[in-house]
Amino acid sequence: DPRTNVDDQGKDLGFTAWHMVARCIAEEDSEPVVADIIAVADCIENAEAVAVKAVAESPDAPGRPSNGWLEVQLPICDRITAKHAAEVLGQSEEVDLSAEATLRVAWTTPPDS
């Protein structure tokens, strides 16, 4: 169920860190731009919503149209530990998992196909 966040034994995990990759398309035939996102959410459904909102509101998104992205795809959406999130973010302490948040949006360009 995408609205729950439980481990393999069914234990509720509450808020966890998530690593996502977003492919953002501005126009029909345009090349996508890619964002690497670290966020906190209480389920995959909310993690995906956080990611979509983050790329929509990111002020440094390359090629972002003023009327928003035509399409946002999330081919990667993985739950990660707070310790791993801190390592990715270059922090010495674990990230705060007390509430939904976007911790990082890093824009890249996709490799040539």
CORWOLIN-V128877 format. One record per residue. SS is DSSP state (hx for helix, st for strand, lp for the rest). PHI is phi in degrees with one decimal (999 if undefined). BURIAL is b if it has 9 or more other C-alpha atoms within 8 Angstrom, else e. Layout:
ss=SS phi=PHI burial=BURIAL
ss=SS phi=PHI burial=BURIAL
This chain:
ss=lp phi=999 burial=e
ss=lp phi=-69.2 burial=e
ss=lp phi=-100.7 burial=e
ss=lp phi=-123.5 burial=b
ss=lp phi=-137.4 burial=b
ss=st phi=-123.2 burial=b
ss=lp phi=-83.6 burial=e
ss=lp phi=-64.0 burial=e
ss=lp phi=-93.9 burial=e
ss=lp phi=88.6 burial=e
ss=lp phi=-76.1 burial=e
ss=st phi=-68.3 burial=e
ss=lp phi=-94.3 burial=b
ss=lp phi=65.1 burial=e
ss=lp phi=-74.1 burial=b
ss=st phi=-136.6 burial=b
ss=st phi=-83.9 burial=b
ss=st phi=-134.1 burial=b
ss=st phi=-111.2 burial=b
ss=st phi=-133.8 burial=b
ss=st phi=-119.6 burial=b
ss=st phi=-112.6 burial=b
ss=st phi=-100.6 burial=b
ss=st phi=-110.7 burial=b
ss=st phi=-113.8 burial=b
ss=lp phi=-85.6 burial=b
ss=lp phi=-139.6 burial=e
ss=lp phi=-43.5 burial=e
ss=lp phi=-106.4 burial=e
ss=lp phi=-86.1 burial=e
ss=lp phi=-71.0 burial=e
ss=lp phi=-73.1 burial=b
ss=st phi=-108.9 burial=b
ss=st phi=-121.5 burial=b
ss=st phi=-118.7 burial=b
ss=st phi=-101.1 burial=b
ss=st phi=-123.2 burial=b
ss=st phi=-116.7 burial=b
ss=st phi=-144.0 burial=b
ss=st phi=-122.3 burial=b
ss=st phi=-156.2 burial=b
ss=lp phi=-97.3 burial=b
ss=lp phi=-169.7 burial=b
ss=hx phi=-64.7 burial=b
ss=hx phi=-60.7 burial=e
ss=hx phi=-73.9 burial=b
ss=hx phi=-61.3 burial=b
ss=hx phi=-63.4 burial=b
ss=hx phi=-64.6 burial=e
ss=hx phi=-61.3 burial=b
ss=hx phi=-63.7 burial=b
ss=hx phi=-62.8 burial=b
ss=hx phi=-64.7 burial=e
ss=hx phi=-62.0 burial=b
ss=hx phi=-72.5 burial=b
ss=hx phi=-69.1 burial=e
ss=hx phi=-101.1 burial=e
ss=lp phi=-66.5 burial=e
ss=lp phi=-72.3 burial=e
ss=lp phi=-107.3 burial=e
ss=lp phi=-68.6 burial=e
ss=lp phi=-70.3 burial=e
ss=lp phi=74.8 burial=e
ss=lp phi=-68.9 burial=e
ss=lp phi=-71.2 burial=e
ss=lp phi=-63.3 burial=e
ss=lp phi=-95.1 burial=e
ss=lp phi=96.0 burial=e
ss=lp phi=-70.9 burial=b
ss=lp phi=-65.8 burial=b
ss=st phi=-150.3 burial=e
ss=st phi=-126.4 burial=b
ss=st phi=-110.5 burial=e
ss=st phi=-121.4 burial=b
ss=st phi=-70.0 burial=e
ss=st phi=-128.0 burial=e
ss=st phi=-150.1 burial=b
ss=st phi=-118.6 burial=e
ss=st phi=-75.0 burial=e
ss=st phi=-130.5 burial=b
ss=lp phi=-76.4 burial=e
ss=hx phi=-61.6 burial=b
ss=hx phi=-65.6 burial=b
ss=hx phi=-63.6 burial=b
ss=hx phi=-59.2 burial=b
ss=hx phi=-62.3 burial=b
ss=hx phi=-61.2 burial=b
ss=hx phi=-61.8 burial=e
ss=hx phi=-83.3 burial=e
ss=lp phi=74.6 burial=e
ss=lp phi=-101.9 burial=b
ss=lp phi=-84.1 burial=e
ss=lp phi=-111.4 burial=e
ss=lp phi=-59.8 burial=b
ss=lp phi=-74.2 burial=b
ss=lp phi=-76.0 burial=e
ss=lp phi=-109.4 burial=b
ss=lp phi=-84.1 burial=e
ss=lp phi=-157.9 burial=e
ss=lp phi=-59.8 burial=b
ss=st phi=-163.9 burial=e
ss=st phi=-98.6 burial=b
ss=st phi=-96.4 burial=e
ss=st phi=-161.9 burial=b
ss=st phi=-127.3 burial=b
ss=st phi=-116.5 burial=e
ss=st phi=-89.9 burial=b
ss=st phi=-136.5 burial=e
ss=st phi=-111.5 burial=e
ss=lp phi=-70.2 burial=e
ss=lp phi=-65.7 burial=e
ss=lp phi=-60.6 burial=e
ss=lp phi=-82.5 burial=e
